[in-house]
Amino acid sequence: MPNPHDVILNASPWVKRFSPFIPQGGVVLDLACGSGRHSELFASIGYQVLAVDQDVSAIELLKNPFITSKRLNLEEANWPLVGSEFSGIVVTNYLYRPHLDQLPKMLQEGGVLIYETFALGNGDFGKPSNPNFLLNPGELLAFASRHQLKVLAYEDIYVDQPKAAMVQRLCAVKGEPKQRIPLQFQG
Ligand SMILES: C[S@@+](CC[C@H](N)C(=O)[O-])C[C@H]1O[C@@H](n2cnc3c(N)ncnc32)[C@H](O)[C@@H]1O
């Protein structure tokens, strides 16, 4: 069984930074969860997590009682999570535009979306380089505005950790934030 501490060590600093903004008491959706680094992070700080992916074999190895995993094809014509509600949604390194607009519908009032994925220009550094998997300039900001999400933070930048990449990242809330949390300085 993988060591949960090692799994959490690989969590994105952006997701870690904004994790306290997700209201406690509900369920966090880890969309396209992969190995479950963010599911494990949220489970470690007291959240119930629904982890979905087309391949849940890695997350099932974690055997964490706070994490429910579900094998889903997130790219079929009908959205497989219709009617579900979450206090937080986390998406990293995954983009499927045809269903992007489903995410705000699944957020409860006061719920928080944390999104981080590759942006245009990433092809200069490696994969993904297919524009279908890369955000256009300002795309997450425009998405938040289209859905009346309040943007708490947004970046569209070059990063050199864990590897050189162009990324866009967003933290946004549906309605008003349930709590006021000062951001920690990330030195
Ligand atoms: C680059 S990985 C990111 C994993 C995780 N979010 C992270 O950042 O560690 C992309 C994930 O998307 C999942 N995925 C790709 N296509 C999918 C689909 N059609 N339905 C469900 N999951 C899919 C893959 O199985 C993989 O786990």
The ligand as an SDF file (V2000), in Angstrom:
LIG
                    3D

 27 29  0  0  0  0  0  0  0  0999 V2000
   -2.5190   13.7270  -15.9880 C   0  0  0  0  0  0  0  0  0  0  0  0
   -3.5860   12.6840  -15.0520 S   0  0  0  0  0  0  0  0  0  0  0  0
   -3.9890   13.7690  -13.6750 C   0  0  0  0  0  0  0  0  0  0  0  0
   -4.3390   13.0190  -12.4410 C   0  0  0  0  0  0  0  0  0  0  0  0
   -4.5960   13.8570  -11.1890 C   0  0  0  0  0  0  0  0  0  0  0  0
   -5.6590   14.8210  -11.3490 N   0  0  0  0  0  0  0  0  0  0  0  0
   -3.3330   14.5520  -10.7560 C   0  0  0  0  0  0  0  0  0  0  0  0
   -3.1450   15.7420  -11.0800 O   0  0  0  0  0  0  0  0  0  0  0  0
   -2.5120   13.8840  -10.1140 O   0  0  0  0  0  0  0  0  0  0  0  0
   -5.0920   12.6980  -15.9930 C   0  0  0  0  0  0  0  0  0  0  0  0
   -6.1320   11.7420  -15.4600 C   0  0  0  0  0  0  0  0  0  0  0  0
   -7.2960   11.8680  -16.2480 O   0  0  0  0  0  0  0  0  0  0  0  0
   -7.8850   10.6030  -16.3380 C   0  0  0  0  0  0  0  0  0  0  0  0
   -8.7720   10.5510  -17.5050 N   0  0  0  0  0  0  0  0  0  0  0  0
   -8.4230   10.7730  -18.7960 C   0  0  0  0  0  0  0  0  0  0  0  0
   -9.4920   10.5800  -19.5850 N   0  0  0  0  0  0  0  0  0  0  0  0
  -10.5300   10.2410  -18.7790 C   0  0  0  0  0  0  0  0  0  0  0  0
  -11.8930    9.9010  -19.0060 C   0  0  0  0  0  0  0  0  0  0  0  0
  -12.4000    9.8830  -20.2450 N   0  0  0  0  0  0  0  0  0  0  0  0
  -12.6590    9.6020  -17.9500 N   0  0  0  0  0  0  0  0  0  0  0  0
  -12.1570    9.5980  -16.7060 C   0  0  0  0  0  0  0  0  0  0  0  0
  -10.8740    9.9060  -16.4230 N   0  0  0  0  0  0  0  0  0  0  0  0
  -10.0630   10.2120  -17.4620 C   0  0  0  0  0  0  0  0  0  0  0  0
   -6.6920    9.6560  -16.4720 C   0  0  0  0  0  0  0  0  0  0  0  0
   -7.0280    8.3210  -16.1470 O   0  0  0  0  0  0  0  0  0  0  0  0
   -5.6980   10.2900  -15.5030 C   0  0  0  0  0  0  0  0  0  0  0  0
   -5.8010    9.7130  -14.2150 O   0  0  0  0  0  0  0  0  0  0  0  0
  1  2  1  0
  2  3  1  0
  2 10  1  0
  3  4  1  0
  4  5  1  0
  5  6  1  0
  5  7  1  0
  7  8  2  0
  7  9  1  0
 10 11  1  0
 11 12  1  0
 11 26  1  0
 12 13  1  0
 13 14  1  0
 13 24  1  0
 14 15  1  0
 14 23  1  0
 15 16  2  0
 16 17  1  0
 17 18  1  0
 17 23  2  0
 18 19  1  0
 18 20  2  0
 20 21  1  0
 21 22  2  0
 22 23  1  0
 24 25  1  0
 24 26  1  0
 26 27  1  0
M  CHG  2   2   1   9  -1
M  END
$$$$
